[in-house]
Amino acid sequence: MEIRVGNGFDIHELAPGLPLRLCGVTIPSEQGCVAHSDGDVAIHALCDALLGALALGDIGKYFPDTSDEYKGIDSRILLKRIFEMVKERGWSIGNIDITIMLQKPKLAPYILEMREMLASEMDLDMERISVKATTAEKLGFVGREEGIATFATILLLN
Protein backbone atom coordinates (compact mmCIF):
# COMPACT_ATOMS: atom_id res chain seq x y z
CA MET A 1 0.00 0.00 0.00
CA GLU A 2 1.23 3.45 -0.90
CA ILE A 3 0.42 6.44 1.30
CA ARG A 4 0.75 10.17 0.79
CA VAL A 5 0.30 13.11 3.14
CA GLY A 6 -0.86 16.54 2.04
CA ASN A 7 -0.92 19.85 3.88
CA GLY A 8 -2.99 22.88 3.00
CA PHE A 9 -3.28 26.39 4.35
CA ASP A 10 -5.58 29.28 3.58
CA ILE A 11 -6.09 32.73 5.02
CA HIS A 12 -8.67 35.44 4.39
CA GLU A 13 -9.36 38.91 5.59
CA LEU A 14 -12.59 39.38 7.55
CA ALA A 15 -15.00 42.27 6.90
CA PRO A 16 -18.40 43.25 8.32
CA GLY A 17 -21.56 42.25 6.51
CA LEU A 18 -20.12 39.30 4.58
CA PRO A 19 -21.20 35.68 5.08
CA LEU A 20 -18.93 33.30 6.99
CA ARG A 21 -18.86 29.81 5.45
CA LEU A 22 -16.71 27.05 6.87
CA CYS A 23 -16.72 23.46 5.60
CA GLY A 24 -19.81 24.35 3.58
CA VAL A 25 -21.74 25.56 6.65
CA THR A 26 -22.90 29.17 7.03
CA ILE A 27 -21.95 30.39 10.51
CA PRO A 28 -23.83 33.30 12.10
CA SER A 29 -21.26 36.07 12.40
CA GLU A 30 -20.89 39.83 12.19
CA GLN A 31 -17.97 39.33 9.79
CA GLY A 32 -17.22 37.10 6.83
CA CYS A 33 -14.39 36.41 4.43
CA VAL A 34 -13.29 38.82 1.74
CA ALA A 35 -12.85 36.51 -1.24
CA HIS A 36 -13.35 35.91 -4.94
CA SER A 37 -15.30 32.71 -4.24
CA ASP A 38 -17.50 32.11 -1.18
CA GLY A 39 -14.34 32.41 0.96
CA ASP A 40 -14.60 29.00 2.65
CA VAL A 41 -11.04 28.88 4.00
CA ALA A 42 -11.51 25.39 5.44
CA ILE A 43 -12.47 23.85 2.11
CA HIS A 44 -9.75 25.83 0.33
CA ALA A 45 -7.11 24.46 2.72
CA LEU A 46 -8.53 20.95 2.27
CA CYS A 47 -8.36 21.31 -1.53
CA ASP A 48 -4.72 22.39 -1.29
CA ALA A 49 -3.94 19.43 0.97
CA LEU A 50 -5.51 17.00 -1.52
CA LEU A 51 -3.68 18.56 -4.46
CA GLY A 52 -0.42 18.70 -2.50
CA ALA A 53 -0.53 15.02 -1.62
CA LEU A 54 -0.67 14.24 -5.35
CA ALA A 55 1.90 16.90 -6.31
CA LEU A 56 -0.68 18.60 -8.54
CA GLY A 57 -0.12 22.20 -7.48
CA ASP A 58 -2.61 24.33 -5.60
CA ILE A 59 -6.22 25.43 -5.82
CA GLY A 60 -5.33 28.62 -7.71
CA LYS A 61 -3.90 26.56 -10.57
CA TYR A 62 -7.31 25.01 -11.25
CA PHE A 63 -9.65 27.78 -10.04
CA PRO A 64 -7.88 31.15 -10.47
CA ASP A 65 -9.26 34.12 -8.57
CA THR A 66 -8.92 36.15 -11.75
CA SER A 67 -11.62 34.12 -13.52
CA ASP A 68 -15.22 35.35 -13.57
CA GLU A 69 -16.27 31.69 -13.83
CA TYR A 70 -15.37 31.20 -10.16
CA LYS A 71 -16.63 34.50 -8.77
CA GLY A 72 -18.84 33.72 -5.78
CA ILE A 73 -18.67 29.96 -6.44
CA ASP A 74 -19.66 27.55 -3.68
CA SER A 75 -16.39 25.98 -2.54
CA ARG A 76 -18.09 22.60 -2.22
CA ILE A 77 -18.13 22.52 -6.04
CA LEU A 78 -14.36 23.06 -6.08
CA LEU A 79 -13.90 20.31 -3.48
CA LYS A 80 -15.98 17.86 -5.52
CA ARG A 81 -13.91 18.55 -8.64
CA ILE A 82 -10.62 18.07 -6.80
CA PHE A 83 -11.87 14.97 -5.00
CA GLU A 84 -12.78 13.50 -8.41
CA MET A 85 -9.16 14.05 -9.47
CA VAL A 86 -8.04 12.12 -6.39
CA LYS A 87 -10.39 9.20 -7.11
CA GLU A 88 -9.52 9.14 -10.85
CA ARG A 89 -5.90 8.53 -9.85
CA GLY A 90 -6.90 5.56 -7.68
CA TRP A 91 -6.48 7.19 -4.26
CA SER A 92 -8.81 7.13 -1.26
CA ILE A 93 -8.81 9.21 1.89
CA GLY A 94 -7.45 7.70 5.08
CA ASN A 95 -8.32 10.72 7.20
CA ILE A 96 -8.70 14.50 7.20
CA ASP A 97 -7.64 16.87 9.98
CA ILE A 98 -8.64 20.54 9.78
CA THR A 99 -7.78 23.30 12.26
CA ILE A 100 -9.57 26.65 11.98
CA MET A 101 -8.06 29.72 13.71
CA LEU A 102 -10.72 32.33 14.42
CA GLN A 103 -11.12 34.63 17.42
CA LYS A 104 -14.91 34.79 17.18
CA PRO A 105 -17.54 33.56 16.84
CA LYS A 106 -16.96 30.35 18.75
CA LEU A 107 -17.23 27.41 16.37
CA ALA A 108 -17.83 24.52 18.79
CA PRO A 109 -21.63 24.51 18.17
CA TYR A 110 -21.02 24.02 14.41
CA ILE A 111 -18.21 21.43 14.36
CA LEU A 112 -20.50 18.41 14.05
CA GLU A 113 -22.42 20.01 11.17
CA MET A 114 -19.13 20.86 9.43
CA ARG A 115 -17.93 17.26 9.74
CA GLU A 116 -21.29 15.98 8.48
CA MET A 117 -21.18 18.33 5.49
CA LEU A 118 -17.67 17.22 4.48
CA ALA A 119 -18.57 13.55 4.99
CA SER A 120 -21.60 13.99 2.76
CA GLU A 121 -19.73 15.89 0.04
CA MET A 122 -16.92 13.31 -0.08
CA ASP A 123 -18.95 10.18 0.73
CA LEU A 124 -16.80 9.40 3.79
CA ASP A 125 -17.47 8.15 7.28
CA MET A 126 -17.45 11.05 9.72
CA GLU A 127 -14.90 9.17 11.83
CA ARG A 128 -12.33 9.96 9.14
CA ILE A 129 -12.89 13.72 9.44
CA SER A 130 -11.64 15.93 12.26
CA VAL A 131 -12.48 19.63 12.43
CA LYS A 132 -11.06 21.65 15.29
CA ALA A 133 -11.26 25.35 16.14
CA THR A 134 -8.95 27.54 18.15
CA THR A 135 -8.56 31.20 18.91
CA ALA A 136 -5.30 33.10 18.73
CA GLU A 137 -5.56 34.25 22.35
CA LYS A 138 -6.11 37.79 20.99
CA LEU A 139 -2.68 37.77 19.32
CA GLY A 140 -1.92 38.77 15.73
CA PHE A 141 -4.37 39.38 12.89
CA VAL A 142 -6.59 36.48 14.00
CA GLY A 143 -6.65 37.73 17.59
CA ARG A 144 -7.52 41.25 16.43
CA GLU A 145 -10.42 39.73 14.43
CA GLU A 146 -8.95 40.96 11.14
CA GLY A 147 -8.69 37.54 9.54
CA ILE A 148 -9.11 33.80 9.67
CA ALA A 149 -6.58 31.04 8.95
CA THR A 150 -7.04 27.31 8.37
CA PHE A 151 -4.68 24.35 8.19
CA ALA A 152 -5.65 20.99 6.68
CA THR A 153 -3.78 17.70 6.62
CA ILE A 154 -4.89 14.61 4.76
CA LEU A 155 -3.69 11.05 4.41
CA LEU A 156 -4.26 9.38 1.04
CA LEU A 157 -4.14 5.63 0.49
CA ASN A 158 -3.58 3.72 -2.75
N, C-alpha and C positions, 0 to 999 in steps of 0.2 A: 504494500500500500504506500502510495506517495502522499505526502502532506505538504501544505503550503500555508504560511501565515501572512496576513495582510493587515496593514495599519492605515487608518485614515484619520484626517483631521479637517475640521472646517470651523470657520469663525465668521460671524456677521455682526455688524453694527445694529444696535437696537434704536428704535425711534417710536415716539408716541403715535397711537392711532392705527398701527399696522397689526395684522393678525400674527399670532405666534403659533406656528405649527411645528410639532416635534414628533418624529416617528409616525407621521400621517395623522396625528391627533391635534385638533385645535385646542389650545390651552387659553382659558380666560386670563387676560393680561392687559395692563395699560400700555405695554410696548410690544412691538413685534420686530421681525428682522427686515432690514433694508436689503433687498435682493432683486435679482433679475427674474428668478423663478419664484416659487412660494416661500423660499428662504428656510426650508426645513434642514437645519444644520446637521441633525442626527442622521437623516437619510443620506445627505451629501457625504458625510464622513464614512458611512457604511459603504456607499458606492465606491469611494476611493479605496477603501480597504479591500473590497472585492477585486477591483481592477488591479490594485497593487500586488495582490497575491498571485495574479496571473501575469504580471509584468506587462500590462496593457495600457499603462499610462494613468491618466486621472480623468475625473468627470468632465473637466473643461475640454478635453480632447474630443469627446463625443457629443457634448451638449454645451457649446460655447455661449458665454453670457453676452456675446455680441449678436446673437441670432434672434430675430423676432419670433422664430418658430418656438422658442423655449421661454418667451416672456410670460411670466405668471404661471408656468406649467406646474402641475401637481407633481411633486418629487416622487410620489409613488410610481408614476409612469416611468420615470428615469430608472428607479430601482428595478422595476420589472424588466426593462430592456437590458440592463446590465446583468441581472440574474439569469436571463436567457443566455447571455454570452457565456456565463459560468457553466450552465448546464450543457450547452452545445459542445463545450470542450471536455465533457465527461466528469466534471467535478461536482461534489455535493458539499454542503455546509456541515462541518462538525459542530461549531458553536459560534455565536456572535456575542461580543461584549462591548457595550456602548456606555460611555461616561459623558454626561452633559454638565457643563459648568455654567451656572446661572444664579445670580444673587437672589432674584425673585421674579416671578412667584415661586413658591415651593412646588416641586413637581411630584412629591410622593403620592398624592391622590390620583395621579394620572399614569403612573408607571405600569400598572397592570394593563390598562387600555393600550398603552404604547406597545407593550410586548405582544398583546393579542393582535394588534394591527399588523405588526411586522410578521408574525407567524402566519397570519391569513394571506398577506401579500406574497409570501415566499413559500407557502405550503410547508411549514416547518412545525414541529412540536415546540410549544412555548418553553419547554425545559432547555432548549438549545439557545435561547435568547435571554441575555441579561441587559437590562437598562438600569443605570444608576444615575443619580443626580447629586451634585455637590455645589456648595457656594464657594466663593473665593475669600471668605472671611473678611469681606469688604476691602480686599486688596486689588489693585490693578483695575483694568478696564471692566472686567467682570464685576468686581466688587463695587465699582462706582455705578454699576447698572448701565454702562455704555455699550456693552456687547455680550455675546454668548459664544462659547467655544464647545466643541464636541470632539471626542476621540472615539474611534471604533477599531476593534481588533476582531479578525475573523480567522477561523481555522477551516481550510478546505481539505477535502479528502478525495482521492482518486484511486 
